[in-house]
Amino acid sequence: MRIIDLKDALRARDLATTGNKIELKRRLQEAIMQNHDLNTMVTELRGSRITNRECIMVRKEVTDGHETINDVETSDGDTAGKEK
């Protein structure tokens, strides 16, 4: 990726865009991995017997208060709406 592409991807995630190409690439990779870990956790939560509220609380805790909750359907059929 070019530096401009890395910076665009970081900006889209509200992350810092300063540093050299190696730092930018590392920062973007870390953000992608954190998002992957979060998605894995949500998938696991969907399969468990938890309430919507518990699922939302865990997701908020993992994202450090950044309310970026996508629709989450629990095993009891409830759906958590998008919040921002």
Long-range contacts (C-beta under 8 A, 24 or more apart in sequence): 1-25, 38-62, 38-63, 42-70, 42-72, 45-72, 45-74, 46-72, 46-73, 46-74, 46-75, 47-75, 48-75, 49-74, 49-75, 49-76, 50-74, 50-75, 51-76, 51-78, 52-78, 52-79, 52-80, 55-80, 56-80, 56-83
